[in-house]
Amino acid sequence: MYDGHNRKINYLRVSVTDRCNFRCVYCMPTQGVNMLRHEEILTYEELLRIIRVVSHHGVSKIRLTGGEPLVRRGIIDFIRNIADLKTITDISLTTNGSLLATMATKLKAAGLTRVNISLDTIDPDQFQNITRGGDVNETIRGMEAALTAGLIPVKLNVVLTNIITERDLAYFVDLVHREPISIRFIEYMPIGESQLAAGPSIEEIKAMINAFGRGTLKPTLDIRGNGPAKYFYLPQAKGSFGFITPISDHFCGVCNRIRLTADGKFKPCLLSNQEIDVKAALRDGASDNDIVELFYNTIADKPQGHTLTNAGGETKFFRKMSQIGG
C-alpha cells in the first residue's frame, strides 16, 4: 500500500496505554497529564480487530508503545494473539525497560520479536532526574534479560540531551563490543515543555566515539528493522550504533508508518495534529470495510514531511509525547 508520496506503508505503531511508571521530562509536563478513563482506551479485542483488518491491506509490522506498554495487564496474551494471526511478520515493543527483567522470557515465548529500550544516561542521579524517579539499574537488568531471552537485536534509544556525558559514551562503546546490541542516538525534538536542551550533534557524537581509540565507525545496512536510523559499526564489535536525525536530516521521505493512539485515533504522522477517529466507528458498529476506509483515509492524509526545527515549530501539538506513543 502506497501513500500519495509513493511511500510504502507497512508499519503500524500501536499505543496500548497512556499510562507509564516513569514521568520522563521530555515526554510529560511537570504537572502530568490527565489520564484516560478505562472506557476511553481501546480494548485488546478492538486493537486486535484493527490489526487483523489492516494486516490484510499491507501492514506486516507492529510496534507496541505506550506510555509504557508493559504496565497494561494482559500484554503478553495480547502479543500472543497478534502472533496467532499469522499475518504480522514483525512484532516489536518500545519500553523503558524497568519491568523487562521478569517479563522478557514470557514476551519472547508469546511471539515478541525484539525490543527498543530507552536509556538516555547510566548515571543513577541523572537517570532519576530525567525519569522523575526511575532506577537505572532496573532498566539495565531489563536490557540484560532481553538479551538473554533472544529479543535480538535489542536496541537502546538514547535521546541526545545536555545530560549525556563521556562516561555514558564509554559505557555504550564497551557495551557494543560485549553484546549484540544496537545503540541508537536520537536528536532531541523540542515538542514538549521540558527544561532539557539539545545535547551534542550527531556528528559530534560520532567524533567522540571514534576518539575512544577502538576503531573508526563504518556504515552498515545489516540491522533488522533498521527503520529511519543510519547504522555504523566498530571493528570487533558485536553490536552497532545507529543515528536518527528527525531534525537535521528529515527521513520523512521514507517514512512507512501510521500510528494508532490508545484512545483510538489513527495518526498519519507523529509531528502532526491530524487524527481520524476509528474508535467511534468501531463502537458504532463499523464493518471491516469501514475500518479499511478510515485507514486508507489516514494514509491519504499523510503529509510529505514535518516542519519542526531545533527551535521548535509553528505547530501547537494537542498531545504530549506520552499521549501519542513514542
C-alpha positions as a printed Julia matrix, in Angstrom:
326×3 Matrix{Float64}:
   0.0     0.0    0.0
   1.39    3.38  -1.02
   0.55    6.9    0.1
   0.27   10.0   -2.07
   4.06   10.48  -1.97
   4.85    6.93  -3.15
   5.88    5.68   0.29
   5.05    2.04   1.02
   3.01    1.86   4.24
   3.52   -1.44   6.02
   4.04   -0.47   9.67
   1.53    0.35  12.42
   2.67    1.72  15.78
   0.05    0.85  18.39
  -0.16    2.66  21.73
  -1.82    0.26  24.17
  -1.93    2.68  27.11
  -1.25    6.28  28.05
  -0.01    5.21  31.49
   3.62    4.95  32.48
   5.59    4.23  35.63
   8.1     6.94  34.63
   7.47   10.66  34.13
  10.26   11.49  31.68
  10.77   15.23  31.43
  10.69   15.43  27.62
   7.67   13.15  27.43
   5.36   14.54  30.1
   4.97   18.02  31.65
   5.77   18.59  35.32
   2.11   18.66  36.3
   1.49   15.39  34.44
  -1.39   14.82  32.05
  -4.98   13.77  32.59
  -5.1    10.0   32.3
  -7.69    8.4   30.05
 -10.57    6.63  31.72
 -10.71    2.85  31.27
 -13.61    3.06  28.83
 -11.78    5.62  26.69
  -8.97    3.19  25.86
  -9.35    0.65  23.08
  -9.87   -2.86  24.41
  -7.47   -5.59  23.37
 -10.29   -7.07  21.3
 -10.71   -3.77  19.44
  -6.97   -3.39  18.94
  -6.68   -6.94  17.64
  -9.53   -6.4   15.21
  -7.89   -3.28  13.78
  -4.55   -5.1   13.45
  -6.23   -8.07  11.77
  -8.04   -5.85   9.27
  -5.07   -3.67   8.3
  -2.79   -6.7    8.09
  -4.79   -7.73   5.02
  -4.06   -4.33   3.49
  -0.3    -4.13   3.58
   0.62   -3.87   7.27
   3.12   -6.55   8.26
   4.96   -4.82  11.14
   3.52   -3.87  14.52
   5.27   -1.91  17.26
   3.59   -1.7   20.66
   4.14    1.51  22.61
   2.57    3.45  25.48
   3.01    5.26  27.77
   4.76    2.16  28.99
   3.16   -0.87  27.3
   4.3    -3.34  29.96
   2.17   -1.69  32.65
  -1.04   -2.78  30.91
  -2.35   -6.07  32.22
  -2.69   -8.82  29.65
   0.02   -7.52  27.33
   1.65  -10.95  26.98
  -1.59  -12.62  25.91
  -2.23   -9.74  23.52
   1.14  -10.29  21.85
   0.36  -13.99  21.58
  -2.94  -13.18  19.89
  -1.2   -10.91  17.38
   1.29  -13.66  16.59
  -1.57  -16.12  16.15
  -2.96  -14.01  13.3
  -0.05  -15.29  11.19
  -0.18  -12.12   9.08
   2.26   -9.98  11.11
   5.88  -10.87  10.47
   7.49   -8.49  12.98
   6.13   -7.66  16.46
   8.3    -5.24  18.42
   7.88   -3.16  21.56
   9.24    0.11  22.92
   9.76    0.16  26.68
  11.61    1.94  29.47
  12.92   -1.49  30.44
  12.05   -1.27  34.13
   9.66   -4.26  34.0
  11.54   -6.34  31.46
  13.66   -8.37  33.88
  10.7   -10.54  34.9
   8.83  -10.42  31.58
  11.39  -10.79  28.77
  11.29  -14.6   28.52
   7.48  -14.68  28.53
   7.31  -11.92  25.94
   9.66  -13.83  23.65
   7.65  -17.04  24.08
   4.43  -15.17  23.23
   5.86  -14.04  19.9
   7.56  -10.72  20.53
  10.39  -10.31  18.06
  12.5    -7.54  19.55
  12.53   -4.56  21.92
  13.66   -0.95  21.96
  14.68    0.28  25.42
  15.02    3.92  26.4
  18.29    4.64  28.22
  19.47    8.23  27.99
  22.18    8.01  30.65
  23.69    5.46  33.01
  24.27    7.99  35.77
  21.85    6.97  38.57
  21.14   10.52  39.72
  20.69   11.95  36.24
  18.53    8.99  35.27
  16.36    9.5   38.33
  16.04   13.2   37.48
  15.19   12.74  33.82
  12.65    9.98  34.53
  11.38   11.63  37.73
  12.01    8.62  39.94
  13.29    5.78  37.77
  16.06    3.38  38.77
  18.68    2.92  36.05
  19.65   -0.47  37.48
  16.16   -1.81  36.76
  16.45   -0.71  33.15
  19.9    -2.28  32.8
  18.61   -5.54  34.29
  15.75   -5.4   31.8
  18.2    -4.93  28.94
  20.25   -7.92  30.11
  17.1   -10.05  30.38
  16.06   -9.08  26.85
  19.47  -10.14  25.52
  19.26  -13.45  27.39
  15.74  -14.07  26.09
  16.88  -13.57  22.5
  14.9   -10.43  21.67
  17.56   -9.64  19.1
  18.56   -7.07  18.15
  17.97   -5.29  21.42
  18.04   -1.59  20.63
  18.81    1.15  23.12
  17.27    4.54  22.35
  19.4     7.43  23.62
  17.89   10.9   23.24
  20.7    13.41  22.82
  20.09   15.95  25.56
  22.5    18.09  27.51
  22.85   15.44  30.25
  24.84   12.94  28.16
  28.49   12.64  29.18
  31.69   10.94  28.08
  31.09    8.36  30.81
  27.82    7.42  29.11
  29.54    7.11  25.76
  32.33    5.0   27.23
  29.69    2.63  28.63
  27.93    2.4   25.26
  31.17    1.78  23.35
  32.08   -1.02  25.76
  28.56   -2.44  25.53
  28.55   -2.81  21.74
  31.82   -4.71  21.99
  30.35   -7.14  24.53
  26.78   -7.63  23.29
  24.82   -7.87  20.02
  23.06   -4.64  20.84
  22.25   -1.6   18.75
  22.6     1.8   20.42
  20.64    4.5   18.6
  21.31    8.16  19.24
  18.24   10.29  18.54
  18.22   14.04  18.05
  16.18   15.78  20.72
  12.82   17.02  19.4
  11.65   20.21  21.17
   7.92   19.47  21.21
   7.22   19.43  24.94
   7.74   21.71  27.93
  10.99   20.2   29.15
  13.79   22.26  30.68
  16.27   19.97  28.94
  18.23   21.27  25.98
  19.59   19.53  22.94
  22.89   17.78  23.53
  25.79   17.08  21.17
  25.03   16.84  17.47
  25.13   13.5   15.68
  28.45   14.41  14.08
  29.9    15.36  17.47
  28.77   12.02  18.93
  30.41   10.14  16.05
  33.66   12.03  16.61
  33.55   11.29  20.34
  33.03    7.55  19.68
  35.94    7.49  17.24
  38.1     9.28  19.8
  37.88    6.36  22.23
  40.53    4.62  20.1
  38.64    1.38  19.47
  38.38    1.9   15.75
  36.56    4.15  13.33
  32.83    3.94  12.67
  31.96    2.31   9.34
  28.46    2.27   7.78
  26.44   -0.94   7.67
  22.96   -1.94   6.48
  22.88   -5.3    8.26
  20.4    -4.39  11.0
  16.97   -5.97  11.32
  14.14   -3.47  11.37
  16.54   -0.63  10.64
  13.8     1.96  10.05
  14.98    5.59   9.95
  18.37    5.03  11.6
  21.65    5.09   9.74
  23.83    2.35  11.24
  27.56    2.1   11.83
  29.84   -0.48  13.42
  33.25   -0.56  15.06
  35.8    -3.26  14.22
  35.5    -6.3   16.52
  32.23   -5.04  18.0
  29.27   -7.43  18.35
  26.77   -4.6   18.2
  26.33   -1.35  16.32
  25.47    2.33  16.59
  22.51    3.96  14.91
  21.87    7.65  14.34
  18.37    9.07  13.95
  18.03   12.64  12.69
  14.4    13.83  12.72
  15.53   17.46  12.84
  18.79   17.96  10.93
  18.15   15.41   8.17
  14.46   14.54   7.85
  13.71   10.92   6.95
  10.07   11.75   6.14
  10.66   10.75   2.52
  10.95    7.09   3.51
   8.51    7.03   6.46
   6.45    3.84   6.27
   4.31    4.11   9.41
   0.88    5.03  10.67
   0.1     5.41  14.38
  -2.85    4.26  16.45
  -3.31    6.04  19.78
  -4.56    4.33  22.91
  -7.85    6.23  22.65
  -8.45    5.01  19.12
  -7.19    7.64  16.7
  -5.26    6.91  13.54
  -2.42    9.43  13.15
  -0.56    9.74   9.86
   2.46   11.48  11.44
   3.98   11.85  14.91
   4.57   15.57  14.37
   1.07   16.41  13.19
  -2.28   17.08  14.82
  -4.12   15.16  12.08
  -6.21   12.33  13.51
  -9.02   10.05  12.31
 -11.32    8.5   14.92
 -11.53    4.74  14.46
 -12.8     4.02  18.0
 -16.05    5.9   17.43
 -16.62    3.94  14.24
 -15.85    0.62  15.94
 -18.26    1.28  18.77
 -20.92    2.39  16.3
 -20.89   -0.98  14.54
 -18.32   -0.37  11.79
 -17.7    -3.18   9.32
 -14.2    -4.31   8.38
 -14.57   -2.35   5.15
 -15.39    0.76   7.17
 -12.17    0.31   9.16
 -10.21   -0.14   5.94
 -11.7     3.06   4.54
 -10.61    5.02   7.64
  -7.14    3.51   7.33
  -6.95    4.48   3.66
  -8.09    7.99   4.53
  -5.31    8.24   7.11
  -2.73    7.16   4.56
  -4.13    9.69   2.08
  -3.7    12.4    4.75
  -0.08   11.51   5.48
   1.92   14.72   4.99
   5.03   14.83   2.88
   7.09   15.92   5.88
   7.14   17.85   9.14
   8.29   21.42   9.8
   9.91   21.01  13.22
  13.36   22.59  13.72
  15.85   22.76  16.57
  13.99   25.82  17.83
  10.65   24.04  17.74
   7.96   24.55  15.14
   4.91   26.61  14.42
   2.58   23.71  15.22
   1.0    23.68  18.67
   0.73   20.0   19.5
  -2.55   18.87  21.01
  -0.95   15.81  22.63
   2.13   15.26  24.76
   4.53   12.54  23.65
   3.19   10.16  26.3
  -0.29   10.52  24.77
   0.88    9.6   21.27
   3.26    6.7   21.75
   6.96    7.24  21.0
